[in-house]
């Protein structure tokens, strides 16, 4: 979920082992490469598209004030 600053936080929940190289590269582009690592990124259509491409490997972490 996006917060007031226009950022979105994602956490890696799946391993890139036995995944296509493109999915591994997308995780690296999101700033993720190890399980349970989080990354805060600008909330742009490009970022949303990258998250959509690896939605089975990441989850969007709610902002601290959201439910």
Secondary structure as the mmCIF struct_conf table of DSSP 4:
data_model
#
loop_
_struct_conf.conf_type_id
_struct_conf.id
_struct_conf.beg_label_comp_id
_struct_conf.beg_label_asym_id
_struct_conf.beg_label_seq_id
_struct_conf.end_label_comp_id
_struct_conf.end_label_asym_id
_struct_conf.end_label_seq_id
STRN STRN1 UNK A 2 UNK A 2
TURN_TY1_P TURN_TY1_P1 UNK A 4 UNK A 5
BEND BEND1 UNK A 6 UNK A 6
STRN STRN2 UNK A 7 UNK A 12
BEND BEND2 UNK A 14 UNK A 14
TURN_TY1_P TURN_TY1_P2 UNK A 17 UNK A 18
BEND BEND3 UNK A 19 UNK A 19
HELX_RH_AL_P HELX_RH_AL_P1 UNK A 21 UNK A 29
TURN_TY1_P TURN_TY1_P3 UNK A 30 UNK A 31
BEND BEND4 UNK A 34 UNK A 34
TURN_TY1_P TURN_TY1_P4 UNK A 35 UNK A 36
STRN STRN3 UNK A 38 UNK A 42
HELX_RH_AL_P HELX_RH_AL_P2 UNK A 45 UNK A 53
TURN_TY1_P TURN_TY1_P5 UNK A 54 UNK A 57
STRN STRN4 UNK A 58 UNK A 61
HELX_LH_PP_P HELX_LH_PP_P1 UNK A 62 UNK A 63
TURN_TY1_P TURN_TY1_P6 UNK A 64 UNK A 65
#
